[in-house]
Amino acid sequence: MGLDSEFYRVERILAESGAERRPGETLSAWLARAEQAGLAGSEELRGLLNLHYRLRFDPAGLNPEERTRLKLQVTSWLTRNEAAIPSRTT
């Protein structure tokens, strides 16, 4: 459940910029480390991570409105930040 979470798109973009998750590192710990490194500086990502965690681990999951919010907010974040985050693959 939740393996199709849009939050994984954020993780991929940040990993491409050099902020890969370490083996066994939780998304929460990884995001905190990325924020400290200046690669993800936004409380918005914390809110998205909370929705992601609920989608993945809460037996009730997300209601349709919350799932739509996760999709839209991830898309919005990516639109605003993807070009600003340096990629190691380019």
Phi and psi in degrees as GROMACS dihedral restraints (atoms count N, CA, C in turn):
[ dihedral_restraints ]
;  ai    aj    ak    al  type     phi  dphi    fc
    3     4     5     6     1    84.1    20    10
    4     5     6     7     1     3.5    20    10
    6     7     8     9     1   -67.8    20    10
    7     8     9    10     1   -12.4    20    10
    9    10    11    12     1   -96.7    20    10
   10    11    12    13     1    16.8    20    10
   12    13    14    15     1   -59.1    20    10
   13    14    15    16     1   134.6    20    10
   15    16    17    18     1   -64.3    20    10
   16    17    18    19     1   -20.5    20    10
   18    19    20    21     1   -60.6    20    10
   19    20    21    22     1   -27.2    20    10
   21    22    23    24     1   -63.5    20    10
   22    23    24    25     1   -23.4    20    10
   24    25    26    27     1   -66.2    20    10
   25    26    27    28     1   -40.6    20    10
   27    28    29    30     1   -63.3    20    10
   28    29    30    31     1   -45.3    20    10
   30    31    32    33     1   -58.5    20    10
   31    32    33    34     1   -43.5    20    10
   33    34    35    36     1   -62.1    20    10
   34    35    36    37     1   -45.5    20    10
   36    37    38    39     1   -62.5    20    10
   37    38    39    40     1   -44.2    20    10
   39    40    41    42     1   -67.8    20    10
   40    41    42    43     1   -36.3    20    10
   42    43    44    45     1   -63.9    20    10
   43    44    45    46     1   -39.4    20    10
   45    46    47    48     1   -64.2    20    10
   46    47    48    49     1   -22.7    20    10
   48    49    50    51     1   -87.5    20    10
   49    50    51    52     1    -1.7    20    10
   51    52    53    54     1   109.6    20    10
   52    53    54    55     1     4.5    20    10
   54    55    56    57     1  -107.4    20    10
   55    56    57    58     1    57.0    20    10
   57    58    59    60     1   -67.6    20    10
   58    59    60    61     1   148.7    20    10
   60    61    62    63     1   -72.3    20    10
   61    62    63    64     1   141.0    20    10
   63    64    65    66     1   -80.0    20    10
   64    65    66    67     1   154.9    20    10
   66    67    68    69     1   -56.1    20    10
   67    68    69    70     1   129.6    20    10
   69    70    71    72     1    79.7    20    10
   70    71    72    73     1    -2.8    20    10
   72    73    74    75     1   -78.3    20    10
   73    74    75    76     1   131.3    20    10
   75    76    77    78     1   -70.5    20    10
   76    77    78    79     1   157.3    20    10
   78    79    80    81     1   -59.6    20    10
   79    80    81    82     1   -37.1    20    10
   81    82    83    84     1   -64.0    20    10
   82    83    84    85     1   -46.3    20    10
   84    85    86    87     1   -66.8    20    10
   85    86    87    88     1   -39.8    20    10
   87    88    89    90     1   -63.0    20    10
   88    89    90    91     1   -44.2    20    10
   90    91    92    93     1   -64.0    20    10
   91    92    93    94     1   -40.6    20    10
   93    94    95    96     1   -61.2    20    10
   94    95    96    97     1   -41.4    20    10
   96    97    98    99     1   -67.1    20    10
   97    98    99   100     1   -40.5    20    10
   99   100   101   102     1   -65.1    20    10
  100   101   102   103     1   -39.3    20    10
  102   103   104   105     1   -64.1    20    10
  103   104   105   106     1   -42.3    20    10
  105   106   107   108     1   -63.2    20    10
  106   107   108   109     1   -32.0    20    10
  108   109   110   111     1   -81.6    20    10
  109   110   111   112     1    -2.4    20    10
  111   112   113   114     1    80.2    20    10
  112   113   114   115     1    13.5    20    10
  114   115   116   117     1   -92.1    20    10
  115   116   117   118     1   -13.5    20    10
  117   118   119   120     1  -138.8    20    10
  118   119   120   121     1    21.5    20    10
  120   121   122   123     1   -51.6    20    10
  121   122   123   124     1    71.0    20    10
  123   124   125   126     1  -152.8    20    10
  124   125   126   127     1   132.2    20    10
  126   127   128   129     1   -68.8    20    10
  127   128   129   130     1   -20.9    20    10
  129   130   131   132     1   -56.4    20    10
  130   131   132   133     1   -38.3    20    10
  132   133   134   135     1   -66.4    20    10
  133   134   135   136     1   -31.6    20    10
  135   136   137   138     1   -62.4    20    10
  136   137   138   139     1   -43.9    20    10
  138   139   140   141     1   -63.2    20    10
  139   140   141   142     1   -40.5    20    10
  141   142   143   144     1   -66.2    20    10
  142   143   144   145     1   -38.6    20    10
  144   145   146   147     1   -64.6    20    10
  145   146   147   148     1   -39.3    20    10
  147   148   149   150     1   -61.4    20    10
  148   149   150   151     1   -43.0    20    10
  150   151   152   153     1   -63.5    20    10
  151   152   153   154     1   -41.8    20    10
  153   154   155   156     1   -59.8    20    10
  154   155   156   157     1   -47.4    20    10
  156   157   158   159     1   -60.8    20    10
  157   158   159   160     1   -40.1    20    10
  159   160   161   162     1   -64.5    20    10
  160   161   162   163     1   -40.5    20    10
  162   163   164   165     1   -62.0    20    10
  163   164   165   166     1   -42.8    20    10
  165   166   167   168     1   -76.9    20    10
  166   167   168   169     1   -39.6    20    10
  168   169   170   171     1  -121.8    20    10
  169   170   171   172     1   -17.5    20    10
  171   172   173   174     1   -79.9    20    10
  172   173   174   175     1   124.1    20    10
  174   175   176   177     1   -55.2    20    10
  175   176   177   178     1   -28.4    20    10
  177   178   179   180     1   -81.6    20    10
  178   179   180   181     1   -15.9    20    10
  180   181   182   183     1    62.1    20    10
  181   182   183   184     1  -148.3    20    10
  183   184   185   186     1  -112.1    20    10
  184   185   186   187     1   145.7    20    10
  186   187   188   189     1   -76.7    20    10
  187   188   189   190     1   168.0    20    10
  189   190   191   192     1   -56.7    20    10
  190   191   192   193     1   -37.0    20    10
  192   193   194   195     1   -66.9    20    10
  193   194   195   196     1   -40.7    20    10
  195   196   197   198     1   -67.7    20    10
  196   197   198   199     1   -38.6    20    10
  198   199   200   201     1   -64.4    20    10
  199   200   201   202     1   -41.9    20    10
  201   202   203   204     1   -63.1    20    10
  202   203   204   205     1   -41.2    20    10
  204   205   206   207     1   -60.6    20    10
  205   206   207   208     1   -43.5    20    10
  207   208   209   210     1   -59.0    20    10
  208   209   210   211     1   -48.5    20    10
  210   211   212   213     1   -59.5    20    10
  211   212   213   214     1   -49.1    20    10
  213   214   215   216     1   -66.6    20    10
  214   215   216   217     1   -41.4    20    10
  216   217   218   219     1   -70.6    20    10
  217   218   219   220     1   -35.3    20    10
  219   220   221   222     1   -65.0    20    10
  220   221   222   223     1   -45.6    20    10
  222   223   224   225     1   -59.7    20    10
  223   224   225   226     1   -43.0    20    10
  225   226   227   228     1   -63.4    20    10
  226   227   228   229     1   -46.1    20    10
  228   229   230   231     1   -60.6    20    10
  229   230   231   232     1   -45.2    20    10
  231   232   233   234     1   -62.7    20    10
  232   233   234   235     1   -41.5    20    10
  234   235   236   237     1   -60.4    20    10
  235   236   237   238     1   -41.6    20    10
  237   238   239   240     1   -77.9    20    10
  238   239   240   241     1   -28.7    20    10
  240   241   242   243     1  -113.7    20    10
  241   242   243   244     1   -21.5    20    10
  243   244   245   246     1   -56.8    20    10
  244   245   246   247     1   -45.0    20    10
  246   247   248   249     1   -70.7    20    10
  247   248   249   250     1   -26.3    20    10
  249   250   251   252     1   -83.2    20    10
  250   251   252   253     1   -16.3    20    10
  252   253   254   255     1   -92.7    20    10
  253   254   255   256     1   119.3    20    10
  255   256   257   258     1   -66.1    20    10
  256   257   258   259     1   137.2    20    10
  258   259   260   261     1  -104.2    20    10
  259   260   261   262     1   138.1    20    10
  261   262   263   264     1   -79.9    20    10
  262   263   264   265     1   -13.0    20    10
  264   265   266   267     1   -88.7    20    10
  265   266   267   268     1    -4.8    20    10
